[in-house]
């Protein structure tokens, strides 16, 4: 099973709340977020890896 990493997806439209997704890489996270929010991939503004605060 591939390692999953936490990503936070931010959208161009401020009305669409950011989405946290666990995926194998940023592209997979972007694709999943677009599908879940029913938007085009171009509607995604930023994909960030969520780093734990210690």
JOLIN-V583708 format. One line per field, one symbol per residue. phi: phi as a letter, one per 20 degrees, with the letter a starting at -180 (. if undefined). psi: psi as a letter, one per 20 degrees, with the letter a starting at -180 (. if undefined). A space follows every 50 residues. Layout:
phi = ???
psi = ???
//
This chain:
phi = .ffdcecddddfeffefgcecebfbfffffffffffelcfgffeebccfe dfec
psi = pqpqqpqppqqgoiioqqppqprhrhggggggggghilrqhiiphqpqpo pqp.
//
